[in-house]
């Protein structure tokens, strides 16, 4: 993931713009600022210093005139505050969607102070939250290892299926192509726990074919994200339908979910099976039956 470091001067310029907007919106009267913890606290302090009138820094957002944060990333925090406090202006230093910076990691100077790495510090905080000591010998390197593992577990966000698609024109091949028992692992977006299993992916060519390894790569791109099992199958079949225009596509996934085996109902032998069928696999009973027979055989 590309990393973008925002400098203190960059932060100050953004804060100046926020202060100008606040003055224009509230030409008179005292201003009460609330900085969203924890990234919004530094911008709120800087804006308070720029404003040319009495300013109060609030501990609660309902007491504020203006709410300030550092970043709109997924938009979840922004939506939360807009719903809870619709009448209060919400300012941010950087909106990744508006700036076209999706897929990039933005680092602010307060996150880098003292060689602090924000993602690793979040892991440290989680270890402390569960009652562990991040400084004990076995855990000192754990935050680094976790972040490194995320690079693999969530590598699908950095890849696009079209980047691995290499399509060959072959009008002679018009029988079912099946990749069977393709192992995969993914991470449940509800509990951030793994689910592991195998996939069966099939398509019926319509003048175009694809290398069999590319079927596995497409599966990996979608699986290496925060996911639900149902969505992976749908994404695989939609991708193949879009790029190959085949007569039909099918994907069956079978997986064990650690959120079921290690927590919750704790059913150790449970296997979840999902299917996504397109074209001939959905419309033609004989084609569907042939596919299911080949998968079971």
C-alpha positions in Angstrom: 0.0 0.0 0.0 1.3 3.4 -0.9 2.0 5.6 2.1 1.6 9.4 2.0 3.2 11.4 4.8 1.4 14.7 5.6 3.9 17.3 7.0 3.2 19.8 9.8 3.1 22.6 7.3 0.6 20.7 5.2 -1.6 20.2 8.4 -1.3 23.9 9.2 -2.4 24.9 5.7 -5.5 22.7 5.9 -6.2 24.1 9.4 -6.0 27.6 8.0 -8.6 26.8 5.5 -10.9 25.3 8.2 -10.4 28.4 10.3 -11.4 30.6 7.4 -14.5 28.6 6.8 -15.5 28.7 10.4 -15.0 32.5 10.6 -17.2 32.9 7.4 -19.9 30.6 8.9 -19.7 32.1 12.4 -18.7 35.8 11.9 -19.4 36.6 15.6 -19.5 35.0 18.9 -17.4 32.4 20.8 -16.4 29.2 19.1 -16.5 25.8 20.8 -14.4 23.1 19.1 -14.6 19.3 19.5 -11.7 17.2 18.1 -12.7 13.7 17.3 -10.5 11.3 19.3 -7.7 10.9 18.6 -6.8 12.2 15.2 -9.0 15.3 15.4 -7.5 16.6 18.6 -4.4 18.0 17.0 -6.2 19.9 14.2 -8.7 21.3 16.8 -5.8 22.7 18.8 -4.2 24.3 15.7 -7.5 25.7 14.5 -8.1 27.1 18.0 -4.8 28.9 17.8 -5.6 30.4 14.4 -9.0 31.8 15.2 -9.1 35.4 16.2 -11.7 35.2 19.0 -12.4 33.3 22.2 -12.3 29.5 21.6 -13.2 26.7 23.9 -12.1 23.1 23.4 -15.0 20.8 24.4 -14.8 17.3 25.8 -18.2 16.3 24.5 -19.4 16.8 20.9 -22.9 17.9 22.0 -21.3 21.0 23.6 -19.4 22.0 20.5 -20.1 24.6 17.8 -17.9 22.7 15.3 -16.6 19.2 15.1 -13.1 18.5 13.6 -11.4 15.3 12.5 -8.2 14.5 10.7 -9.4 12.2 7.9 -12.4 10.7 6.1 -11.4 7.2 5.1 -14.3 4.8 4.9 -16.7 7.5 5.9 -18.0 5.6 8.9 -16.9 8.2 11.5 -18.2 11.0 9.4 -21.6 9.4 9.0 -21.8 8.6 12.7 -21.3 12.3 13.7 -23.5 13.6 10.9 -26.4 11.4 12.1 -25.9 12.2 15.8 -25.2 16.0 15.3 -26.7 17.0 12.0 -26.7 20.8 12.8 -23.0 21.0 13.7 -20.5 21.6 10.9 -18.0 18.7 10.5 -14.5 19.6 9.2 -11.7 17.3 8.2 -8.1 17.9 7.1 -8.3 15.4 4.3 -11.2 13.5 2.6 -9.6 10.5 0.8 -12.6 10.0 -1.4 -12.7 13.6 -2.6 -8.9 13.7 -3.1 -8.9 10.4 -5.0 -6.6 8.7 -2.4 -8.5 5.5 -1.8 -6.2 2.5 -1.3 -3.4 4.8 0.1 -2.3 5.0 3.7 -2.2 8.6 5.0 0.2 9.3 7.8 0.0 12.5 9.9 2.9 13.9 11.9 1.5 13.1 15.3 1.3 9.5 14.3 5.0 9.5 13.4 6.3 11.3 16.5 8.7 9.2 18.5 8.9 6.8 15.6 5.3 5.8 16.3 3.7 3.6 13.7 0.0 4.0 14.0 -1.1 0.5 12.8 1.4 -1.2 15.1 0.3 1.1 18.0 -3.2 0.0 17.4 -2.1 -3.7 17.9 -0.3 -2.7 21.1 -3.5 -1.1 22.4 -5.5 -4.3 21.5 -3.0 -6.4 23.5 -3.4 -4.0 26.4 -7.2 -4.2 26.1 -7.3 -8.0 26.4 -5.1 -7.8 29.5 -1.7 -8.6 28.0 1.7 -6.9 28.5 3.0 -5.9 25.1 6.5 -5.6 26.6 6.9 -9.2 27.6 9.4 -11.1 25.5 6.9 -13.1 23.5 4.9 -10.1 22.5 7.5 -7.4 21.8 7.6 -8.2 18.0 3.9 -9.2 17.7 2.6 -5.8 16.4 5.2 -5.9 13.6 4.4 -9.5 12.8 0.7 -8.8 12.7 1.0 -5.8 10.4 3.3 -7.9 8.1 0.7 -10.7 8.1 -2.0 -8.2 7.1 0.0 -7.5 3.9 -0.7 -11.1 2.8 -4.2 -11.6 4.4 -5.6 -8.4 2.9 -3.5 -8.2 -0.3 -6.7 -8.4 -2.4 -7.3 -4.7 -1.8 -4.1 -3.9 -3.8 -5.1 -6.1 -6.8 -7.7 -5.9 -9.5 -9.0 -9.0 -11.4 -8.4 -7.3 -14.7 -4.7 -7.1 -14.0 -4.4 -10.9 -13.9 -6.9 -11.7 -16.7 -5.2 -13.1 -19.8 -7.9 -14.2 -22.2 -7.3 -16.5 -25.3 -9.6 -16.8 -28.2 -10.4 -20.4 -28.8 -13.6 -21.2 -30.7 -13.0 -25.0 -30.5 -13.4 -25.3 -26.7 -17.1 -25.3 -25.8 -17.2 -27.9 -23.0 -17.3 -27.3 -19.3 -14.0 -26.2 -17.7 -13.8 -27.0 -14.0 -11.2 -26.1 -11.3 -11.9 -28.4 -8.4 -10.9 -28.4 -4.8 -9.0 -25.1 -5.0 -8.0 -24.2 -1.4 -8.6 -20.7 -0.1 -8.7 -18.7 3.1 -10.4 -15.5 3.9 -11.3 -13.3 6.9 -14.8 -12.8 8.1 -15.7 -9.1 8.1 -18.0 -9.5 11.1 -15.5 -10.8 13.6 -12.2 -10.6 11.7 -11.6 -14.3 12.2 -10.5 -16.7 9.4 -12.7 -19.0 7.3 -10.9 -21.7 5.4 -12.1 -24.1 2.7 -12.1 -25.1 -0.9 -13.7 -23.7 -4.1 -15.0 -25.3 -7.2 -15.1 -22.9 -10.2 -16.5 -23.8 -13.6 -17.4 -22.0 -16.8 -18.5 -23.0 -20.3 -16.4 -21.1 -22.9 -18.0 -19.1 -25.7 -15.0 -18.4 -27.9 -12.7 -17.3 -25.1 -10.7 -19.3 -22.5 -8.5 -18.3 -19.6 -5.5 -20.0 -18.0 -6.6 -22.3 -15.2 -4.2 -20.6 -12.7 -6.0 -17.3 -13.4 -9.2 -18.9 -11.9 -7.2 -19.4 -8.7 -5.8 -15.9 -8.8 -9.2 -14.3 -9.2 -10.4 -16.3 -6.2 -7.4 -15.2 -4.2 -8.0 -11.5 -5.0 -11.5 -11.6 -3.7 -10.7 -13.9 -0.7 -7.8 -11.8 0.5 -10.2 -9.1 1.8 -12.6 -8.7 4.7 -15.4 -10.8 3.3 -18.5 -12.9 3.7 -18.5 -16.3 2.0 -21.5 -15.5 -0.1 -20.0 -12.4 -1.7 -16.8 -14.2 -2.8 -18.7 -16.6 -5.0 -20.8 -13.8 -6.5 -17.7 -11.7 -7.2 -15.9 -14.6 -8.9 -18.8 -15.5 -11.2 -19.5 -11.8 -12.0 -15.9 -11.2 -12.9 -15.7 -14.2 -15.2 -19.0 -13.3 -16.9 -17.8 -9.7 -17.5 -14.4 -10.7 -18.9 -15.0 -14.0 -20.7 -18.7 -13.6 -21.7 -19.1 -17.4 -21.4 -22.2 -19.4 -21.7 -22.3 -19.8 -18.0 -20.2 -19.7 -14.8 -20.5 -21.5 -11.5 -18.7 -21.2 -8.1 -19.3 -23.4 -5.1 -17.5 -22.6 -1.8 -17.2 -24.9 1.2 -15.6 -23.5 4.3 -15.2 -23.8 8.0 -15.6 -20.5 9.9 -13.6 -19.9 13.1 -16.3 -17.5 14.3 -18.5 -20.6 14.6 -15.9 -23.1 15.7 -14.0 -21.0 18.3 -16.7 -18.7 19.6 -20.5 -18.3 19.5 -22.2 -21.7 18.9 -18.8 -23.5 18.8 -19.8 -26.2 16.3 -16.5 -27.8 15.4 -17.5 -29.8 12.3 -19.9 -27.3 10.7 -19.2 -26.5 7.1 -20.9 -23.6 5.2 -21.6 -24.2 1.5 -22.6 -21.4 -0.9 -23.1 -21.3 -4.6 -23.3 -18.7 -7.3 -24.6 -19.7 -10.7 -24.8 -17.7 -13.9 -26.0 -18.4 -17.4 -26.3 -22.0 -18.4 -25.6 -23.3 -14.9 -28.6 -21.4 -13.6 -31.0 -21.9 -16.6 -30.2 -25.4 -17.7 -30.9 -28.3 -15.3 -28.7 -30.7 -17.2 -25.7 -28.4 -17.1 -26.2 -27.8 -13.4 -26.5 -31.5 -12.7 -23.3 -32.2 -14.7 -21.4 -29.6 -12.7 -22.6 -31.0 -9.4 -21.7 -34.5 -10.4 -18.2 -33.5 -11.4 -17.7 -31.6 -8.1 -18.8 -34.6 -6.1 -16.9 -37.2 -8.2 
